[in-house]
Amino acid sequence: METGSEEGEIEMKLLLAEDDAVSRTILKKSVEKLGHQSVVAADGEEAWDLFQKTPDLDVIISDWMMPGMDGLELCRRIRASQMDRERYPYFIFLTTMDEPEHLAAGMQAGADDYMLKPLDRERLRLCLISVERVTSMHRELAERTLRDPLTGLGNRRRLAEDLAALRSRAGRYGHCYCLMTLGINSFEEYSGSYGRAESDALLRRVAEVISAGSRAGDIAYRYGDSEFILVLPEQSIEGAAAAAERLRQSAGRILEGNGAGYVTLSVGLTRFAPAERKSAGELLREAERALRESERRWRQ
């Protein structure tokens, strides 16, 4: 996200659901004047459709009374589906109904806050400052669950999610990608000689080598105790092999310079093409077999 244009706050993307055209225009202009992006819907059905098509929404501001699907049902559906999204969608009712029973029903449906009509721009500004803090916290917590705490690379959960997304895009658009497995040779011997602290430092150095030697679109993960995976979108097997050799040589130079001269990397490669219809599990097993073969050749 970027800095907002007027208030200097963090820019967010909002879905605005309001069936009254004048109120919808006022809300949209107010949100955008505060430096945020918005998509607008004239009723609950349109809002639900936009929500499903817009994965990077931070906030939903919805009227309660709308034709067809009302705001309460929209809120329930959004809350029921939020586990499928990376971002936590903060939900605010903008309503004339301020009776305690209505507010309680909204909160029970999953709303986070409410504002009363007519729209108060200062109340909106303060509310969105609080929203940004909450959504930032949710994103930070979600990001932590997808990262390896030692190396900062993606973890196995992140790998599974990314492979599922890549496979979906490959099937839709015909994209190909390669999977590179990297294993640290002699890691157990190194750990036995130098201890856990030095072994952890070695893993961090290897992670840095992999990150520094990757293209902008490549994604690196820690896959096992001393194994890593690099996903290379839109890369041929020949290009991936050349990248693997560069990484192997770079790691050799850096590790030798850090007093781990006998530690090297073994590398395995496999490729996904849409016509092959491989599952993520099959692809990972292929990559693991390729790494085991590389390690076998290293031991000979």
KESE-598621 format. One record per residue (C-alpha): residue in one letter; x, y, z. Coordinates in steps of 0.5 Angstrom, whole numbers, plus 500, padded with zeros to 3 digits. Last residue first. Example, Ala and Ser with C-alpha at 12.3 -4.5 7.8 and 13.67 -1.06 7.14 Angstrom:
BEGIN
S527498514 A525491516 
This chain:
BEGIN
Q561419489 R557423495 W556429490 R553424485 R548421491 E546428493 S544430486 E540424485 R537426492 L535433489 A532430483 R528426487 E526432492 A524436486 E520430483 R516429490 L515436490 L512436483 E507430485 G505434491 A503440487 S499436482 K502435475 R497436469 E502435464 A499440459 P500445464 A507445464 F511444471 R519443471 T524440475 L530441478 G535438483 V541442486 S547440491 L550445495 T557445498 V560445505 Y567443505 G570451506 A565453511 G570458514 N566464512 G570465505 E568458503 L561459504 I561465500 R565462494 G561455494 A554459495 S556463489 Q558457485 R551453487 L547459485 R550460478 E549453477 A542453479 A541459475 A544455469 A539449470 A533454471 G535457464 E535450461 I529448464 S525454461 Q523459466 E516463466 P516462474 L522460478 V520457484 L526456489 I526451494 F531450500 E533444504 S538444511 D532443516 G527442511 Y523447505 R526454507 Y522458501 A525462495 I520466490 D523468483 G520474480 A525479481 R531474479 S534470484 G542470486 A541475492 S535471495 I539464494 V545467497 E542470503 A538463504 V545460504 R548465509 R542464514 L543457514 L550458516 A548462521 D543457524 S549452524 E554457527 A548457533 R547450533 G554447534 Y560448530 S563440529 G556437530 S553442525 Y558442520 E557434520 E550434519 F550440514 S555436510 N552438503 I546443504 G540442500 L537446494 T531444490 M529448484 L522448481 C521451474 Y515454471 C510454466 H504459464 G498456460 Y494462462 R488459466 G492452467 A498456469 R494461473 S491455477 R498451478 L501458480 A496459486 A496452488 L504453488 D504459492 E499456497 A503450498 L510454499 R507459504 R505453508 R512450507 N515456509 G517463506 L524466507 G526470513 T531465515 L530463522 P523465523 D521461516 R515465514 L508464512 T505465519 R509471520 E505474514 A498473517 L500476524 E503482520 R497483515 H492482522 M496488525 S496492519 T488491518 V488494526 R492500525 E489502518 V482501521 S483506527 I486511522 L480509518 C475511523 L478518525 R477520517 L470517517 R469521524 E472527520 R467526514 D461526518 L456522513 P449523515 K448518517 L451514523 M458510523 Y459503525 D464498527 D467491526 A461488523 G461480524 A454478524 Q454479531 M456486531 G451488526 A445485530 A448488536 L448495533 H440493531 E438492538 P442498541 E438503536 D442507532 M439505525 T441511520 T446507517 L454506515 F456499517 I463498517 F467492516 Y474490516 P476485511 Y482481514 R487480508 E490474506 R483471503 D480464504 M479465511 Q474471510 S469467506 A464466512 R465474514 I464476508 R457472507 R455475514 C457482512 L453482506 E447479509 L447484514 G448490509 D442487505 M441483499 G435484495 P434492496 M439495501 M438497508 W444497512 D449501508 S456498507 I463500508 I468495507 V475495508 D482493506 L480490499 D486486496 P482480493 T477484489 K473479485 Q469476491 F468483494 L466485487 D460480487 W458481494 A458489493 E453487487 E449483490 G448488496 D446494492 A449500488 A456498489 V463502489 V470501488 S475505492 Q482508493 H484512499 G487519500 L482522504 K479525498 E478519495 V474516501 S470523501 K469523494 K466515494 L462517500 I459523497 T457519491 R454513494 S450518498 V447521492 A446515489 D442511494 D444504494 E450504498 A456499498 L463502498 L469497498 L475500500 K482500498 M487503503 E492508503 I496509509 E496516512 G499523509 E492526510 E491529503 S494524498 G495517502 T502514502 E502507499 M500500500 
